[in-house]
Amino acid sequence: MSASEKKHDYHLVDPSPWPIYTSFATLVLAVGSIYYFHSKVMWAMILGLALVCYGAFMWFRDVVIEAEHQRPSYTSCSNSS
């Protein structure tokens, strides 16, 4: 079997750090919103919103890169000897 041979009819994407990052950013946004509702201090809510926007931008950027070039790279080191 060659490496380019298609083994199935569906596309499997590479693992991405953005879903877990965006979920933590959403948690920060939720906690910041609750903090704002109780104490009228807005900095945590704005931080959470900025983190969610950044995570969404980076996630969709990787979707476009994968659609055009098939593979974003998250590792910078290699194990070649």
KOLRORO-987397 format. One record per residue (C-alpha): z, y, x; residue in three letters. Coordinates in Angstrom, 1 decimal. Layout:
<up = Z	north = Y	east = X	res = ALA>
...
! end
This chain:
<up = 0.0	north = 0.0	east = 0.0	res = MET>
<up = -1.0	north = 3.4	east = 1.4	res = SER>
<up = 1.2	north = 6.5	east = 1.2	res = ALA>
<up = -1.3	north = 8.3	east = -0.9	res = SER>
<up = -1.6	north = 5.5	east = -3.5	res = GLU>
<up = -0.4	north = 6.6	east = -7.0	res = LYS>
<up = 2.5	north = 4.3	east = -8.1	res = LYS>
<up = 3.1	north = 5.7	east = -11.5	res = HIS>
<up = 1.7	north = 8.1	east = -14.1	res = ASP>
<up = 4.3	north = 10.9	east = -13.9	res = TYR>
<up = 5.2	north = 13.5	east = -11.3	res = HIS>
<up = 8.6	north = 13.4	east = -9.6	res = LEU>
<up = 9.8	north = 16.7	east = -8.2	res = VAL>
<up = 11.8	north = 17.1	east = -5.0	res = ASP>
<up = 15.5	north = 17.8	east = -5.4	res = PRO>
<up = 16.3	north = 21.5	east = -5.7	res = SER>
<up = 19.5	north = 23.5	east = -5.1	res = PRO>
<up = 18.7	north = 26.0	east = -7.8	res = TRP>
<up = 20.0	north = 24.2	east = -10.9	res = PRO>
<up = 23.5	north = 23.8	east = -9.5	res = ILE>
<up = 23.5	north = 27.4	east = -8.1	res = TYR>
<up = 22.4	north = 28.8	east = -11.5	res = THR>
<up = 25.1	north = 26.8	east = -13.3	res = SER>
<up = 27.8	north = 28.2	east = -11.0	res = PHE>
<up = 26.3	north = 31.7	east = -11.4	res = ALA>
<up = 26.4	north = 31.2	east = -15.2	res = THR>
<up = 30.1	north = 30.2	east = -14.9	res = LEU>
<up = 30.7	north = 33.4	east = -13.0	res = VAL>
<up = 28.9	north = 35.4	east = -15.7	res = LEU>
<up = 30.9	north = 33.7	east = -18.4	res = ALA>
<up = 34.3	north = 34.3	east = -16.7	res = VAL>
<up = 33.2	north = 37.9	east = -15.8	res = GLY>
<up = 32.3	north = 38.5	east = -19.5	res = SER>
<up = 35.7	north = 37.2	east = -20.7	res = ILE>
<up = 37.4	north = 39.3	east = -18.0	res = TYR>
<up = 35.5	north = 42.4	east = -19.2	res = TYR>
<up = 36.4	north = 41.7	east = -22.9	res = PHE>
<up = 40.1	north = 41.6	east = -22.0	res = HIS>
<up = 40.5	north = 44.2	east = -19.3	res = SER>
<up = 37.4	north = 46.4	east = -19.6	res = LYS>
<up = 36.5	north = 45.8	east = -15.9	res = VAL>
<up = 32.8	north = 45.2	east = -15.5	res = MET>
<up = 32.3	north = 44.2	east = -11.9	res = TRP>
<up = 32.6	north = 40.4	east = -12.4	res = ALA>
<up = 30.2	north = 40.4	east = -15.3	res = MET>
<up = 27.6	north = 42.4	east = -13.4	res = ILE>
<up = 28.0	north = 40.1	east = -10.3	res = LEU>
<up = 27.5	north = 37.1	east = -12.6	res = GLY>
<up = 24.4	north = 38.6	east = -14.1	res = LEU>
<up = 23.0	north = 39.5	east = -10.7	res = ALA>
<up = 23.6	north = 35.9	east = -9.5	res = LEU>
<up = 21.9	north = 34.4	east = -12.6	res = VAL>
<up = 18.9	north = 36.7	east = -12.2	res = CYS>
<up = 18.6	north = 35.8	east = -8.5	res = TYR>
<up = 18.9	north = 32.1	east = -9.2	res = GLY>
<up = 16.3	north = 32.2	east = -12.0	res = ALA>
<up = 13.9	north = 34.2	east = -9.7	res = PHE>
<up = 14.3	north = 31.8	east = -6.8	res = MET>
<up = 14.0	north = 28.7	east = -9.1	res = TRP>
<up = 10.8	north = 30.0	east = -10.7	res = PHE>
<up = 9.5	north = 31.0	east = -7.3	res = ARG>
<up = 9.9	north = 27.4	east = -6.1	res = ASP>
<up = 8.1	north = 26.1	east = -9.3	res = VAL>
<up = 5.1	north = 28.3	east = -8.5	res = VAL>
<up = 5.2	north = 27.2	east = -4.8	res = ILE>
<up = 5.3	north = 23.6	east = -5.8	res = GLU>
<up = 2.5	north = 24.1	east = -8.3	res = ALA>
<up = 0.3	north = 25.7	east = -5.7	res = GLU>
<up = 1.3	north = 23.9	east = -2.5	res = HIS>
<up = 3.1	north = 20.7	east = -3.8	res = GLN>
<up = 6.3	north = 21.0	east = -1.7	res = ARG>
<up = 8.9	north = 23.7	east = -1.0	res = PRO>
<up = 11.0	north = 22.9	east = 2.1	res = SER>
<up = 14.8	north = 23.2	east = 2.0	res = TYR>
<up = 15.5	north = 21.6	east = 5.4	res = THR>
<up = 15.0	north = 23.4	east = 8.6	res = SER>
<up = 16.0	north = 20.6	east = 11.0	res = CYS>
<up = 14.0	north = 17.5	east = 11.7	res = SER>
<up = 15.1	north = 14.1	east = 13.0	res = ASN>
<up = 12.2	north = 13.6	east = 15.3	res = SER>
<up = 13.0	north = 12.4	east = 18.8	res = SER>
! end
